[in-house]
Every structure is written in structure tokens, then in C-alpha cells.
Amino acid sequence: MSYGQNTRDISKPVEIGNEYTVDITDTGRDGEGIARIGGLIIFVKNAKAGDKYMKIKINSVVSNFATAELVSGSTDTT
């Protein structure tokens, strides 16, 4: 056992610049869409709850959430 060291896995399920396909499940307080990948919350600009199969590109990743934008050509199949 090591004392004073963080033994938690700090890797994130997404990486900056990568693209992912997600469903937008909720709306944030500032109107952005909310998706989740591997438990990480992703705030998606110009998306809305109910959008399905949306292609996003990750802009930033911090300790407990990420931000993303829609990739042109994403379609809502609802």
C-alpha cells in the first residue's frame, strides 16, 4: 500500500479532438445538450435533449466533464 499517492485511475473515456456518436439525453442550465460516455458528462453546444446519433467533437476535458461541438452533417433521427 502506498500512502500519499493517488491510486485512482484518472484516464478519461474521451480525448480532445476525437469524434464520437452520442444521444443527447438532457439539457444543461445554459441550454446546451448533455450526453454521457463511460459515465463522463459531456456538454454539447447547439444540441437538444432527444437528439439521437449525433456526431460530436470533443473540445475540452476536465476532471468531471467535457465540452464538445456538433460535427457538421450530424442528423437527428427522432
mmCIF file of the N, C-alpha and C atoms, coordinates in Angstrom:
data_MODEL
# 
_entry.id   MODEL 
# 
loop_
_atom_site.group_PDB 
_atom_site.id 
_atom_site.type_symbol 
_atom_site.label_atom_id 
_atom_site.label_alt_id 
_atom_site.label_comp_id 
_atom_site.label_asym_id 
_atom_site.label_entity_id 
_atom_site.label_seq_id 
_atom_site.pdbx_PDB_ins_code 
_atom_site.Cartn_x 
_atom_site.Cartn_y 
_atom_site.Cartn_z 
_atom_site.occupancy 
_atom_site.B_iso_or_equiv 
_atom_site.pdbx_formal_charge 
_atom_site.auth_seq_id 
_atom_site.auth_comp_id 
_atom_site.auth_asym_id 
_atom_site.auth_atom_id 
_atom_site.pdbx_PDB_model_num 
ATOM 1   N N  . MET A 1 1  ? 0.843   -1.181 0.000   1.00 0.00 ? 1  MET A N  1 
ATOM 2   C CA . MET A 1 1  ? 0.000   0.000  0.000   1.00 0.00 ? 1  MET A CA 1 
ATOM 3   C C  . MET A 1 1  ? 0.886   1.240  0.000   1.00 0.00 ? 1  MET A C  1 
ATOM 4   N N  . SER A 1 2  ? 0.541   2.197  -0.840  1.00 0.00 ? 2  SER A N  1 
ATOM 5   C CA . SER A 1 2  ? 1.340   3.420  -0.897  1.00 0.00 ? 2  SER A CA 1 
ATOM 6   C C  . SER A 1 2  ? 0.537   4.572  -0.317  1.00 0.00 ? 2  SER A C  1 
ATOM 7   N N  . TYR A 1 3  ? 1.133   5.263  0.604   1.00 0.00 ? 3  TYR A N  1 
ATOM 8   C CA . TYR A 1 3  ? 0.466   6.375  1.254   1.00 0.00 ? 3  TYR A CA 1 
ATOM 9   C C  . TYR A 1 3  ? 0.798   7.678  0.529   1.00 0.00 ? 3  TYR A C  1 
ATOM 10  N N  . GLY A 1 4  ? -0.178  8.582  0.473   1.00 0.00 ? 4  GLY A N  1 
ATOM 11  C CA . GLY A 1 4  ? 0.069   9.881  -0.114  1.00 0.00 ? 4  GLY A CA 1 
ATOM 12  C C  . GLY A 1 4  ? 0.074   9.904  -1.631  1.00 0.00 ? 4  GLY A C  1 
ATOM 13  N N  . GLN A 1 5  ? -0.226  8.777  -2.263  1.00 0.00 ? 5  GLN A N  1 
ATOM 14  C CA . GLN A 1 5  ? -0.268  8.742  -3.714  1.00 0.00 ? 5  GLN A CA 1 
ATOM 15  C C  . GLN A 1 5  ? -1.690  8.450  -4.163  1.00 0.00 ? 5  GLN A C  1 
ATOM 16  N N  . ASN A 1 6  ? -2.073  9.084  -5.234  1.00 0.00 ? 6  ASN A N  1 
ATOM 17  C CA . ASN A 1 6  ? -3.401  8.858  -5.797  1.00 0.00 ? 6  ASN A CA 1 
ATOM 18  C C  . ASN A 1 6  ? -3.342  7.590  -6.634  1.00 0.00 ? 6  ASN A C  1 
ATOM 19  N N  . THR A 1 7  ? -4.032  6.560  -6.191  1.00 0.00 ? 7  THR A N  1 
ATOM 20  C CA . THR A 1 7  ? -4.004  5.293  -6.903  1.00 0.00 ? 7  THR A CA 1 
ATOM 21  C C  . THR A 1 7  ? -5.227  5.117  -7.793  1.00 0.00 ? 7  THR A C  1 
ATOM 22  N N  . ARG A 1 8  ? -6.086  6.127  -7.827  1.00 0.00 ? 8  ARG A N  1 
ATOM 23  C CA . ARG A 1 8  ? -7.265  6.083  -8.689  1.00 0.00 ? 8  ARG A CA 1 
ATOM 24  C C  . ARG A 1 8  ? -6.866  6.211  -10.144 1.00 0.00 ? 8  ARG A C  1 
ATOM 25  N N  . ASP A 1 9  ? -7.569  5.514  -11.023 1.00 0.00 ? 9  ASP A N  1 
ATOM 26  C CA . ASP A 1 9  ? -7.342  5.642  -12.457 1.00 0.00 ? 9  ASP A CA 1 
ATOM 27  C C  . ASP A 1 9  ? -7.919  6.979  -12.907 1.00 0.00 ? 9  ASP A C  1 
ATOM 28  N N  . ILE A 1 10 ? -7.085  7.846  -13.459 1.00 0.00 ? 10 ILE A N  1 
ATOM 29  C CA . ILE A 1 10 ? -7.552  9.165  -13.839 1.00 0.00 ? 10 ILE A CA 1 
ATOM 30  C C  . ILE A 1 10 ? -7.780  9.294  -15.346 1.00 0.00 ? 10 ILE A C  1 
ATOM 31  N N  . SER A 1 11 ? -7.712  8.190  -16.078 1.00 0.00 ? 11 SER A N  1 
ATOM 32  C CA . SER A 1 11 ? -7.935  8.271  -17.516 1.00 0.00 ? 11 SER A CA 1 
ATOM 33  C C  . SER A 1 11 ? -9.405  8.573  -17.797 1.00 0.00 ? 11 SER A C  1 
ATOM 34  N N  . LYS A 1 12 ? -9.647  9.270  -18.880 1.00 0.00 ? 12 LYS A N  1 
ATOM 35  C CA . LYS A 1 12 ? -10.993 9.664  -19.283 1.00 0.00 ? 12 LYS A CA 1 
ATOM 36  C C  . LYS A 1 12 ? -11.436 8.812  -20.474 1.00 0.00 ? 12 LYS A C  1 
ATOM 37  N N  . PRO A 1 13 ? -12.756 8.612  -20.633 1.00 0.00 ? 13 PRO A N  1 
ATOM 38  C CA . PRO A 1 13 ? -13.248 7.799  -21.751 1.00 0.00 ? 13 PRO A CA 1 
ATOM 39  C C  . PRO A 1 13 ? -13.261 8.546  -23.080 1.00 0.00 ? 13 PRO A C  1 
ATOM 40  N N  . VAL A 1 14 ? -12.878 9.837  -23.087 1.00 0.00 ? 14 VAL A N  1 
ATOM 41  C CA . VAL A 1 14 ? -12.824 10.619 -24.322 1.00 0.00 ? 14 VAL A CA 1 
ATOM 42  C C  . VAL A 1 14 ? -11.505 11.377 -24.387 1.00 0.00 ? 14 VAL A C  1 
ATOM 43  N N  . GLU A 1 15 ? -11.119 11.789 -25.605 1.00 0.00 ? 15 GLU A N  1 
ATOM 44  C CA . GLU A 1 15 ? -9.910  12.566 -25.789 1.00 0.00 ? 15 GLU A CA 1 
ATOM 45  C C  . GLU A 1 15 ? -10.214 13.800 -26.626 1.00 0.00 ? 15 GLU A C  1 
ATOM 46  N N  . ILE A 1 16 ? -9.533  14.894 -26.324 1.00 0.00 ? 16 ILE A N  1 
ATOM 47  C CA . ILE A 1 16 ? -9.698  16.142 -27.064 1.00 0.00 ? 16 ILE A CA 1 
ATOM 48  C C  . ILE A 1 16 ? -9.395  15.896 -28.545 1.00 0.00 ? 16 ILE A C  1 
ATOM 49  N N  . GLY A 1 17 ? -10.290 16.405 -29.396 1.00 0.00 ? 17 GLY A N  1 
ATOM 50  C CA . GLY A 1 17 ? -10.111 16.283 -30.842 1.00 0.00 ? 17 GLY A CA 1 
ATOM 51  C C  . GLY A 1 17 ? -10.744 15.057 -31.455 1.00 0.00 ? 17 GLY A C  1 
ATOM 52  N N  . ASN A 1 18 ? -11.068 14.062 -30.646 1.00 0.00 ? 18 ASN A N  1 
ATOM 53  C CA . ASN A 1 18 ? -11.698 12.853 -31.174 1.00 0.00 ? 18 ASN A CA 1 
ATOM 54  C C  . ASN A 1 18 ? -13.189 13.067 -31.395 1.00 0.00 ? 18 ASN A C  1 
ATOM 55  N N  . GLU A 1 19 ? -13.752 12.291 -32.321 1.00 0.00 ? 19 GLU A N  1 
ATOM 56  C CA . GLU A 1 19 ? -15.182 12.363 -32.616 1.00 0.00 ? 19 GLU A CA 1 
ATOM 57  C C  . GLU A 1 19 ? -15.879 11.110 -32.097 1.00 0.00 ? 19 GLU A C  1 
ATOM 58  N N  . TYR A 1 20 ? -17.108 11.300 -31.614 1.00 0.00 ? 20 TYR A N  1 
ATOM 59  C CA . TYR A 1 20 ? -17.905 10.216 -31.051 1.00 0.00 ? 20 TYR A CA 1 
ATOM 60  C C  . TYR A 1 20 ? -19.353 10.401 -31.494 1.00 0.00 ? 20 TYR A C  1 
ATOM 61  N N  . THR A 1 21 ? -20.107 9.324  -31.518 1.00 0.00 ? 21 THR A N  1 
ATOM 62  C CA . THR A 1 21 ? -21.537 9.388  -31.803 1.00 0.00 ? 21 THR A CA 1 
ATOM 63  C C  . THR A 1 21 ? -22.282 9.168  -30.492 1.00 0.00 ? 21 THR A C  1 
ATOM 64  N N  . VAL A 1 22 ? -23.183 10.100 -30.168 1.00 0.00 ? 22 VAL A N  1 
ATOM 65  C CA . VAL A 1 22 ? -23.869 10.071 -28.876 1.00 0.00 ? 22 VAL A CA 1 
ATOM 66  C C  . VAL A 1 22 ? -25.354 10.374 -29.042 1.00 0.00 ? 22 VAL A C  1 
ATOM 67  N N  . ASP A 1 23 ? -26.115 10.062 -28.015 1.00 0.00 ? 23 ASP A N  1 
ATOM 68  C CA . ASP A 1 23 ? -27.501 10.506 -27.885 1.00 0.00 ? 23 ASP A CA 1 
ATOM 69  C C  . ASP A 1 23 ? -27.513 11.621 -26.841 1.00 0.00 ? 23 ASP A C  1 
ATOM 70  N N  . ILE A 1 24 ? -28.251 12.682 -27.118 1.00 0.00 ? 24 ILE A N  1 
ATOM 71  C CA . ILE A 1 24 ? -28.365 13.801 -26.188 1.00 0.00 ? 24 ILE A CA 1 
ATOM 72  C C  . ILE A 1 24 ? -29.552 13.495 -25.277 1.00 0.00 ? 24 ILE A C  1 
ATOM 73  N N  . THR A 1 25 ? -29.292 13.335 -23.985 1.00 0.00 ? 25 THR A N  1 
ATOM 74  C CA . THR A 1 25 ? -30.329 12.861 -23.065 1.00 0.00 ? 25 THR A CA 1 
ATOM 75  C C  . THR A 1 25 ? -30.954 13.942 -22.211 1.00 0.00 ? 25 THR A C  1 
ATOM 76  N N  . ASP A 1 26 ? -30.247 15.045 -22.006 1.00 0.00 ? 26 ASP A N  1 
ATOM 77  C CA . ASP A 1 26 ? -30.730 16.106 -21.120 1.00 0.00 ? 26 ASP A CA 1 
ATOM 78  C C  . ASP A 1 26 ? -30.325 17.465 -21.673 1.00 0.00 ? 26 ASP A C  1 
ATOM 79  N N  . THR A 1 27 ? -30.826 18.512 -20.998 1.00 0.00 ? 27 THR A N  1 
ATOM 80  C CA . THR A 1 27 ? -30.454 19.877 -21.340 1.00 0.00 ? 27 THR A CA 1 
ATOM 81  C C  . THR A 1 27 ? -29.811 20.526 -20.124 1.00 0.00 ? 27 THR A C  1 
ATOM 82  N N  . GLY A 1 28 ? -28.663 21.160 -20.330 1.00 0.00 ? 28 GLY A N  1 
ATOM 83  C CA . GLY A 1 28 ? -27.967 21.848 -19.253 1.00 0.00 ? 28 GLY A CA 1 
ATOM 84  C C  . GLY A 1 28 ? -28.624 23.174 -18.928 1.00 0.00 ? 28 GLY A C  1 
ATOM 85  N N  . ARG A 1 29 ? -28.206 23.780 -17.829 1.00 0.00 ? 29 ARG A N  1 
ATOM 86  C CA . ARG A 1 29 ? -28.824 25.029 -17.386 1.00 0.00 ? 29 ARG A CA 1 
ATOM 87  C C  . ARG A 1 29 ? -28.586 26.183 -18.344 1.00 0.00 ? 29 ARG A C  1 
ATOM 88  N N  . ASP A 1 30 ? -27.551 26.094 -19.172 1.00 0.00 ? 30 ASP A N  1 
ATOM 89  C CA . ASP A 1 30 ? -27.281 27.142 -20.151 1.00 0.00 ? 30 ASP A CA 1 
ATOM 90  C C  . ASP A 1 30 ? -27.821 26.783 -21.535 1.00 0.00 ? 30 ASP A C  1 
ATOM 91  N N  . GLY A 1 31 ? -28.619 25.702 -21.627 1.00 0.00 ? 31 GLY A N  1 
ATOM 92  C CA . GLY A 1 31 ? -29.264 25.322 -22.873 1.00 0.00 ? 31 GLY A CA 1 
ATOM 93  C C  . GLY A 1 31 ? -28.492 24.343 -23.732 1.00 0.00 ? 31 GLY A C  1 
ATOM 94  N N  . GLU A 1 32 ? -27.300 23.959 -23.318 1.00 0.00 ? 32 GLU A N  1 
ATOM 95  C CA . GLU A 1 32 ? -26.530 23.006 -24.093 1.00 0.00 ? 32 GLU A CA 1 
ATOM 96  C C  . GLU A 1 32 ? -27.061 21.590 -23.886 1.00 0.00 ? 32 GLU A C  1 
ATOM 97  N N  . GLY A 1 33 ? -26.840 20.722 -24.869 1.00 0.00 ? 33 GLY A N  1 
ATOM 98  C CA . GLY A 1 33 ? -27.243 19.329 -24.726 1.00 0.00 ? 33 GLY A CA 1 
ATOM 99  C C  . GLY A 1 33 ? -26.281 18.586 -23.823 1.00 0.00 ? 33 GLY A C  1 
ATOM 100 N N  . ILE A 1 34 ? -26.782 17.532 -23.179 1.00 0.00 ? 34 ILE A N  1 
ATOM 101 C CA . ILE A 1 34 ? -25.941 16.717 -22.308 1.00 0.00 ? 34 ILE A CA 1 
ATOM 102 C C  . ILE A 1 34 ? -25.955 15.284 -22.814 1.00 0.00 ? 34 ILE A C  1 
ATOM 103 N N  . ALA A 1 35 ? -24.749 14.751 -23.005 1.00 0.00 ? 35 ALA A N  1 
ATOM 104 C CA . ALA A 1 35 ? -24.565 13.353 -23.372 1.00 0.00 ? 35 ALA A CA 1 
ATOM 105 C C  . ALA A 1 35 ? -23.632 12.728 -22.337 1.00 0.00 ? 35 ALA A C  1 
ATOM 106 N N  . ARG A 1 36 ? -23.519 11.417 -22.377 1.00 0.00 ? 36 ARG A N  1 
ATOM 107 C CA . ARG A 1 36 ? -22.602 10.722 -21.464 1.00 0.00 ? 36 ARG A CA 1 
ATOM 108 C C  . ARG A 1 36 ? -21.857 9.638  -22.233 1.00 0.00 ? 36 ARG A C  1 
ATOM 109 N N  . ILE A 1 37 ? -20.573 9.548  -21.964 1.00 0.00 ? 37 ILE A N  1 
ATOM 110 C CA . ILE A 1 37 ? -19.753 8.454  -22.490 1.00 0.00 ? 37 ILE A CA 1 
ATOM 111 C C  . ILE A 1 37 ? -18.977 7.888  -21.320 1.00 0.00 ? 37 ILE A C  1 
ATOM 112 N N  . GLY A 1 38 ? -19.165 6.611  -21.060 1.00 0.00 ? 38 GLY A N  1 
ATOM 113 C CA . GLY A 1 38 ? -18.452 5.967  -19.956 1.00 0.00 ? 38 GLY A CA 1 
ATOM 114 C C  . GLY A 1 38 ? -18.659 6.661  -18.633 1.00 0.00 ? 38 GLY A C  1 
ATOM 115 N N  . GLY A 1 39 ? -19.841 7.243  -18.409 1.00 0.00 ? 39 GLY A N  1 
ATOM 116 C CA . GLY A 1 39 ? -20.146 7.925  -17.165 1.00 0.00 ? 39 GLY A CA 1 
ATOM 117 C C  . GLY A 1 39 ? -19.705 9.384  -17.118 1.00 0.00 ? 39 GLY A C  1 
ATOM 118 N N  . LEU A 1 40 ? -18.893 9.818  -18.086 1.00 0.00 ? 40 LEU A N  1 
ATOM 119 C CA . LEU A 1 40 ? -18.443 11.206 -18.130 1.00 0.00 ? 40 LEU A CA 1 
ATOM 120 C C  . LEU A 1 40 ? -19.515 12.074 -18.791 1.00 0.00 ? 40 LEU A C  1 
ATOM 121 N N  . ILE A 1 41 ? -19.872 13.171 -18.153 1.00 0.00 ? 41 ILE A N  1 
ATOM 122 C CA . ILE A 1 41 ? -20.856 14.104 -18.702 1.00 0.00 ? 41 ILE A CA 1 
ATOM 123 C C  . ILE A 1 41 ? -20.183 14.955 -19.769 1.00 0.00 ? 41 ILE A C  1 
ATOM 124 N N  . ILE A 1 42 ? -20.880 15.101 -20.901 1.00 0.00 ? 42 ILE A N  1 
ATOM 125 C CA . ILE A 1 42 ? -20.369 15.919 -21.999 1.00 0.00 ? 42 ILE A CA 1 
ATOM 126 C C  . ILE A 1 42 ? -21.409 16.967 -22.348 1.00 0.00 ? 42 ILE A C  1 
ATOM 127 N N  . PHE A 1 43 ? -21.021 18.236 -22.272 1.00 0.00 ? 43 PHE A N  1 
ATOM 128 C CA . PHE A 1 43 ? -21.896 19.343 -22.645 1.00 0.00 ? 43 PHE A CA 1 
ATOM 129 C C  . PHE A 1 43 ? -21.680 19.630 -24.125 1.00 0.00 ? 43 PHE A C  1 
ATOM 130 N N  . VAL A 1 44 ? -22.771 19.563 -24.906 1.00 0.00 ? 44 VAL A N  1 
ATOM 131 C CA . VAL A 1 44 ? -22.670 19.692 -26.358 1.00 0.00 ? 44 VAL A CA 1 
ATOM 132 C C  . VAL A 1 44 ? -23.387 20.960 -26.824 1.00 0.00 ? 44 VAL A C  1 
ATOM 133 N N  . LYS A 1 45 ? -22.620 21.896 -27.364 1.00 0.00 ? 45 LYS A N  1 
ATOM 134 C CA . LYS A 1 45 ? -23.159 23.169 -27.854 1.00 0.00 ? 45 LYS A CA 1 
ATOM 135 C C  . LYS A 1 45 ? -24.106 22.909 -29.032 1.00 0.00 ? 45 LYS A C  1 
ATOM 136 N N  . ASN A 1 46 ? -25.242 23.619 -29.040 1.00 0.00 ? 46 ASN A N  1 
ATOM 137 C CA . ASN A 1 46 ? -26.245 23.581 -30.111 1.00 0.00 ? 46 ASN A CA 1 
ATOM 138 C C  . ASN A 1 46 ? -26.952 22.231 -30.265 1.00 0.00 ? 46 ASN A C  1 
ATOM 139 N N  . ALA A 1 47 ? -26.970 21.431 -29.209 1.00 0.00 ? 47 ALA A N  1 
ATOM 140 C CA . ALA A 1 47 ? -27.706 20.164 -29.234 1.00 0.00 ? 47 ALA A CA 1 
ATOM 141 C C  . ALA A 1 47 ? -28.860 20.261 -28.248 1.00 0.00 ? 47 ALA A C  1 
ATOM 142 N N  . LYS A 1 48 ? -29.859 19.397 -28.432 1.00 0.00 ? 48 LYS A N  1 
ATOM 143 C CA . LYS A 1 48 ? -31.009 19.427 -27.523 1.00 0.00 ? 48 LYS A CA 1 
ATOM 144 C C  . LYS A 1 48 ? -31.385 18.010 -27.106 1.00 0.00 ? 48 LYS A C  1 
ATOM 145 N N  . ALA A 1 49 ? -32.026 17.924 -25.948 1.00 0.00 ? 49 ALA A N  1 
ATOM 146 C CA . ALA A 1 49 ? -32.462 16.629 -25.430 1.00 0.00 ? 49 ALA A CA 1 
ATOM 147 C C  . ALA A 1 49 ? -33.326 15.946 -26.477 1.00 0.00 ? 49 ALA A C  1 
ATOM 148 N N  . GLY A 1 50 ? -33.082 14.659 -26.679 1.00 0.00 ? 50 GLY A N  1 
ATOM 149 C CA . GLY A 1 50 ? -33.840 13.881 -27.652 1.00 0.00 ? 50 GLY A CA 1 
ATOM 150 C C  . GLY A 1 50 ? -33.115 13.682 -28.972 1.00 0.00 ? 50 GLY A C  1 
ATOM 151 N N  . ASP A 1 51 ? -32.069 14.467 -29.231 1.00 0.00 ? 51 ASP A N  1 
ATOM 152 C CA . ASP A 1 51 ? -31.283 14.261 -30.455 1.00 0.00 ? 51 ASP A CA 1 
ATOM 153 C C  . ASP A 1 51 ? -30.599 12.904 -30.367 1.00 0.00 ? 51 ASP A C  1 
ATOM 154 N N  . LYS A 1 52 ? -30.671 12.140 -31.444 1.00 0.00 ? 52 LYS A N  1 
ATOM 155 C CA . LYS A 1 52 ? -30.099 10.785 -31.463 1.00 0.00 ? 52 LYS A CA 1 
ATOM 156 C C  . LYS A 1 52 ? -28.979 10.693 -32.488 1.00 0.00 ? 52 LYS A C  1 
ATOM 157 N N  . TYR A 1 53 ? -28.017 9.832  -32.203 1.00 0.00 ? 53 TYR A N  1 
ATOM 158 C CA . TYR A 1 53 ? -26.923 9.517  -33.124 1.00 0.00 ? 53 TYR A CA 1 
ATOM 159 C C  . TYR A 1 53 ? -26.210 10.766 -33.624 1.00 0.00 ? 53 TYR A C  1 
ATOM 160 N N  . MET A 1 54 ? -25.899 11.661 -32.701 1.00 0.00 ? 54 MET A N  1 
ATOM 161 C CA . MET A 1 54 ? -25.241 12.914 -33.050 1.00 0.00 ? 54 MET A CA 1 
ATOM 162 C C  . MET A 1 54 ? -23.725 12.725 -33.015 1.00 0.00 ? 54 MET A C  1 
ATOM 163 N N  . LYS A 1 55 ? -23.062 13.168 -34.057 1.00 0.00 ? 55 LYS A N  1 
ATOM 164 C CA . LYS A 1 55 ? -21.606 13.086 -34.101 1.00 0.00 ? 55 LYS A CA 1 
ATOM 165 C C  . LYS A 1 55 ? -21.060 14.369 -33.465 1.00 0.00 ? 55 LYS A C  1 
ATOM 166 N N  . ILE A 1 56 ? -20.199 14.177 -32.469 1.00 0.00 ? 56 ILE A N  1 
ATOM 167 C CA . ILE A 1 56 ? -19.628 15.315 -31.750 1.00 0.00 ? 56 ILE A CA 1 
ATOM 168 C C  . ILE A 1 56 ? -18.105 15.253 -31.796 1.00 0.00 ? 56 ILE A C  1 
ATOM 169 N N  . LYS A 1 57 ? -17.487 16.415 -31.596 1.00 0.00 ? 57 LYS A N  1 
ATOM 170 C CA . LYS A 1 57 ? -16.033 16.502 -31.487 1.00 0.00 ? 57 LYS A CA 1 
ATOM 171 C C  . LYS A 1 57 ? -15.708 17.126 -30.137 1.00 0.00 ? 57 LYS A C  1 
ATOM 172 N N  . ILE A 1 58 ? -14.847 16.466 -29.364 1.00 0.00 ? 58 ILE A N  1 
ATOM 173 C CA . ILE A 1 58 ? -14.501 16.909 -28.016 1.00 0.00 ? 58 ILE A CA 1 
ATOM 174 C C  . ILE A 1 58 ? -13.562 18.121 -28.087 1.00 0.00 ? 58 ILE A C  1 
ATOM 175 N N  . ASN A 1 59 ? -13.943 19.204 -27.393 1.00 0.00 ? 59 ASN A N  1 
ATOM 176 C CA . ASN A 1 59 ? -13.145 20.431 -27.349 1.00 0.00 ? 59 ASN A CA 1 
ATOM 177 C C  . ASN A 1 59 ? -12.264 20.522 -26.112 1.00 0.00 ? 59 ASN A C  1 
ATOM 178 N N  . SER A 1 60 ? -12.789 20.057 -24.968 1.00 0.00 ? 60 SER A N  1 
ATOM 179 C CA . SER A 1 60 ? -12.016 20.130 -23.727 1.00 0.00 ? 60 SER A CA 1 
ATOM 180 C C  . SER A 1 60 ? -12.464 19.018 -22.789 1.00 0.00 ? 60 SER A C  1 
ATOM 181 N N  . VAL A 1 61 ? -11.546 18.608 -21.937 1.00 0.00 ? 61 VAL A N  1 
ATOM 182 C CA . VAL A 1 61 ? -11.829 17.585 -20.929 1.00 0.00 ? 61 VAL A CA 1 
ATOM 183 C C  . VAL A 1 61 ? -11.237 18.066 -19.612 1.00 0.00 ? 61 VAL A C  1 
ATOM 184 N N  . VAL A 1 62 ? -12.079 18.111 -18.572 1.00 0.00 ? 62 VAL A N  1 
ATOM 185 C CA . VAL A 1 62 ? -11.602 18.446 -17.229 1.00 0.00 ? 62 VAL A CA 1 
ATOM 186 C C  . VAL A 1 62 ? -11.927 17.279 -16.303 1.00 0.00 ? 62 VAL A C  1 
ATOM 187 N N  . SER A 1 63 ? -11.762 17.463 -15.030 1.00 0.00 ? 63 SER A N  1 
ATOM 188 C CA . SER A 1 63 ? -11.861 16.333 -14.101 1.00 0.00 ? 63 SER A CA 1 
ATOM 189 C C  . SER A 1 63 ? -13.197 15.606 -14.120 1.00 0.00 ? 63 SER A C  1 
ATOM 190 N N  . ASN A 1 64 ? -14.315 16.343 -14.232 1.00 0.00 ? 64 ASN A N  1 
ATOM 191 C CA . ASN A 1 64 ? -15.606 15.650 -14.130 1.00 0.00 ? 64 ASN A CA 1 
ATOM 192 C C  . ASN A 1 64 ? -16.558 15.898 -15.295 1.00 0.00 ? 64 ASN A C  1 
ATOM 193 N N  . PHE A 1 65 ? -16.108 16.565 -16.360 1.00 0.00 ? 65 PHE A N  1 
ATOM 194 C CA . PHE A 1 65 ? -16.949 16.732 -17.544 1.00 0.00 ? 65 PHE A CA 1 
ATOM 195 C C  . PHE A 1 65 ? -16.093 17.105 -18.748 1.00 0.00 ? 65 PHE A C  1 
ATOM 196 N N  . ALA A 1 66 ? -16.735 17.089 -19.916 1.00 0.00 ? 66 ALA A N  1 
ATOM 197 C CA . ALA A 1 66 ? -16.082 17.505 -21.158 1.00 0.00 ? 66 ALA A CA 1 
ATOM 198 C C  . ALA A 1 66 ? -17.025 18.432 -21.903 1.00 0.00 ? 66 ALA A C  1 
ATOM 199 N N  . THR A 1 67 ? -16.476 19.197 -22.854 1.00 0.00 ? 67 THR A N  1 
ATOM 200 C CA . THR A 1 67 ? -17.307 20.010 -23.728 1.00 0.00 ? 67 THR A CA 1 
ATOM 201 C C  . THR A 1 67 ? -17.060 19.560 -25.159 1.00 0.00 ? 67 THR A C  1 
ATOM 202 N N  . ALA A 1 68 ? -18.097 19.722 -25.988 1.00 0.00 ? 68 ALA A N  1 
ATOM 203 C CA . ALA A 1 68 ? -17.998 19.276 -27.376 1.00 0.00 ? 68 ALA A CA 1 
ATOM 204 C C  . ALA A 1 68 ? -18.874 20.145 -28.254 1.00 0.00 ? 68 ALA A C  1 
ATOM 205 N N  . GLU A 1 69 ? -18.658 20.006 -29.559 1.00 0.00 ? 69 GLU A N  1 
ATOM 206 C CA . GLU A 1 69 ? -19.498 20.673 -30.542 1.00 0.00 ? 69 GLU A CA 1 
ATOM 207 C C  . GLU A 1 69 ? -20.006 19.634 -31.529 1.00 0.00 ? 69 GLU A C  1 
ATOM 208 N N  . LEU A 1 70 ? -21.114 19.939 -32.158 1.00 0.00 ? 70 LEU A N  1 
ATOM 209 C CA . LEU A 1 70 ? -21.647 19.053 -33.179 1.00 0.00 ? 70 LEU A CA 1 
ATOM 210 C C  . LEU A 1 70 ? -20.746 19.110 -34.401 1.00 0.00 ? 70 LEU A C  1 
ATOM 211 N N  . VAL A 1 71 ? -20.560 17.966 -35.029 1.00 0.00 ? 71 VAL A N  1 
ATOM 212 C CA . VAL A 1 71 ? -19.815 17.898 -36.277 1.00 0.00 ? 71 VAL A CA 1 
ATOM 213 C C  . VAL A 1 71 ? -20.808 18.140 -37.401 1.00 0.00 ? 71 VAL A C  1 
ATOM 214 N N  . SER A 1 72 ? -20.441 18.948 -38.375 1.00 0.00 ? 72 SER A N  1 
ATOM 215 C CA . SER A 1 72 ? -21.371 19.232 -39.466 1.00 0.00 ? 72 SER A CA 1 
ATOM 216 C C  . SER A 1 72 ? -21.779 17.926 -40.129 1.00 0.00 ? 72 SER A C  1 
ATOM 217 N N  . GLY A 1 73 ? -23.042 17.844 -40.488 1.00 0.00 ? 73 GLY A N  1 
ATOM 218 C CA . GLY A 1 73 ? -23.575 16.631 -41.090 1.00 0.00 ? 73 GLY A CA 1 
ATOM 219 C C  . GLY A 1 73 ? -24.251 15.713 -40.101 1.00 0.00 ? 73 GLY A C  1 
ATOM 220 N N  . SER A 1 74 ? -24.197 16.034 -38.791 1.00 0.00 ? 74 SER A N  1 
ATOM 221 C CA . SER A 1 74 ? -24.912 15.232 -37.806 1.00 0.00 ? 74 SER A CA 1 
ATOM 222 C C  . SER A 1 74 ? -26.397 15.331 -38.080 1.00 0.00 ? 74 SER A C  1 
ATOM 223 N N  . THR A 1 75 ? -27.082 14.231 -37.883 1.00 0.00 ? 75 THR A N  1 
ATOM 224 C CA . THR A 1 75 ? -28.527 14.245 -38.129 1.00 0.00 ? 75 THR A CA 1 
ATOM 225 C C  . THR A 1 75 ? -29.281 13.742 -36.931 1.00 0.00 ? 75 THR A C  1 
ATOM 226 N N  . ASP A 1 76 ? -30.453 14.294 -36.736 1.00 0.00 ? 76 ASP A N  1 
ATOM 227 C CA . ASP A 1 76 ? -31.352 13.871 -35.674 1.00 0.00 ? 76 ASP A CA 1 
ATOM 228 C C  . ASP A 1 76 ? -32.307 12.863 -36.280 1.00 0.00 ? 76 ASP A C  1 
ATOM 229 N N  . THR A 1 77 ? -32.300 11.635 -35.784 1.00 0.00 ? 77 THR A N  1 
ATOM 230 C CA . THR A 1 77 ? -33.128 10.594 -36.375 1.00 0.00 ? 77 THR A CA 1 
ATOM 231 C C  . THR A 1 77 ? -34.399 10.333 -35.581 1.00 0.00 ? 77 THR A C  1 
ATOM 232 N N  . THR A 1 78 ? -34.808 11.286 -34.728 1.00 0.00 ? 78 THR A N  1 
ATOM 233 C CA . THR A 1 78 ? -36.029 11.083 -33.948 1.00 0.00 ? 78 THR A CA 1 
ATOM 234 C C  . THR A 1 78 ? -37.233 11.440 -34.772 1.00 0.00 ? 78 THR A C  1 
# 
